[in-house]
Amino acid sequence: MTQLTTSPAASAVRTLAEEGGHESLNAYAIGGGALAALLLLLWITTRLNRDR
């Protein structure tokens, strides 16, 4: 089978997926932080859009 040429980012993601991620990465903390950031952005957007 021939190996396709991939970008450095794709190879880094593949390496993390094969090794199960880094020990210091907590999926729940990352997901919770992302949710909090999106909710903050939603709140800011609704506060700045009062003219409608």
N, C-alpha and C positions, 0 to 999 in steps of 0.2 A: 504494500500500500504506500502511496506517495504521501509525503508530509507537506501540507500547505504552508506557505509563508504567512506568518501572523505578525501583528503589531506587538510591541513590547507590553502594552496594556493588556491585550488579550492573553498573552502568555502568562502574565502575572495573575490574572483572574483564574486561569486554568490551574496554575500552581496552587493557589489558595484553595480552589475547589477540590483538588486531588488530596491535599494535605489536611483538609477539614478546617481551614482557617487558622488564624493566629490565636494563641491561648488568651491573649488580652482582649480580643474582640468579643463582645457580648451582644448577641443578636437582639435581645430584648431592649438593651440600653440604646442601641443604634436605632431600632424601630421607634422606641418611645421618644427619642430626641428628634427624629425626623417628623413624627406626628406633632410634637410640640411646636417645632419650627413652622410647619404648615398651618397649624391653627393660629399661631401668632401672625403669620402673613395674612391669613383670612381675616382676622380681627382688625389688623391695620387697614386692609383694603376696604372693609365695611365702614370703618371710622372716617376714612378720607373720601368716601363716596356718598356723602349725606345730601348732595344736591338733587338726587333722583327720587 
